[in-house]
Every structure is written in C-alpha cells, then in structure tokens.
Amino acid sequence: MRENLNKFNLATEDYYMSKEGYIVFTAKYHLKRGYCCSSNCLHCPYKKNNL
C-alpha cells in the first residue's frame, strides 16, 4: 500500500494509516495543500471546530 502512495510524493509526516487501514492526512499535509476541501477531515487546520 505504501508503495502506491509514493506516486503522490507524500512525506511520512503527511499521513498515517488507521488501524482499519485507511489513510489519514495530518494537519501538516493540509497546510501544505493550502486549502480546506470541506470533507470534514479529522486533522483539518482550517476548520474552527476540529476534534
């Protein structure tokens, strides 16, 4: 799975794998991207009411 992520040029601090096997993007990734996608991401630094 991680080999497939290399084509997106993701650094190790950009994501982690959940115990269910999903890719979870970190706040650092969202800041690099530069905008909110309005998908209610867990670590979105652009939302006022993060969990």
Backbone hydrogen bonds in HBPLUS format (Angstrom, degrees):
<---DONOR---> <-ACCEPTOR-->    atom                        ^
c    i                          cat <-CA-CA->   ^        H-A-AA   ^      H-
h    n   atom  resd res      DA  || num        DHA   H-A  angle D-A-AA Bond
n    s   type  num  typ     dist DA aas  dist angle  dist       angle   num
A0004-ASN N   A0001-MET O   3.05 MM   3  5.42 128.3  2.33 106.7 118.8     1
A0005-LEU N   A0002-ARG O   3.08 MM   3  5.09 132.1  2.32  95.2 108.3     2
A0006-ASN N   A0003-GLU O   3.28 MM   3  5.47 143.9  2.41 101.3 110.7     3
A0008-PHE N   A0005-LEU O   2.98 MM   3  5.53 158.5  2.03 116.4 123.3     4
A0009-ASN N   A0006-ASN O   3.03 MM   3  5.17 165.6  2.05 111.7 115.1     5
A0014-ASP N   A0011-ALA O   2.97 MM   3  5.29 160.8  2.00 113.3 119.4     6
A0026-THR N   A0014-ASP O   2.96 MM  12  5.35 165.2  1.98 125.5 128.9     7
A0016-TYR N   A0024-VAL O   2.93 MM   8  5.35 141.7  2.08 139.5 151.7     8
A0024-VAL N   A0016-TYR O   2.80 MM   8  5.35 162.2  1.83 166.9 172.1     9
A0018-SER N   A0022-TYR O   2.77 MM   4  5.17 163.8  1.79 152.4 157.5    10
A0021-GLY N   A0018-SER O   2.91 MM   3  5.14 158.8  1.96 108.4 115.5    11
A0029-TYR N   A0026-THR O   3.12 MM   3  5.28 122.4  2.46  98.9 112.1    12
A0030-HIS N   A0026-THR O   3.18 MM   4  6.60 161.1  2.22 150.0 154.6    13
A0031-LEU N   A0027-ALA O   2.92 MM   4  6.18 156.5  1.97 153.8 159.9    14
A0032-LYS N   A0028-LYS O   3.06 MM   4  6.30 151.4  2.14 142.9 150.3    15
A0033-ARG N   A0029-TYR O   2.92 MM   4  6.23 152.8  1.99 151.5 159.5    16
A0034-GLY N   A0030-HIS O   2.96 MM   4  6.25 152.0  2.04 146.3 153.6    17
A0044-CYS N   A0041-CYS O   3.41 MM   3  5.34 169.3  2.43 110.4 109.3    18
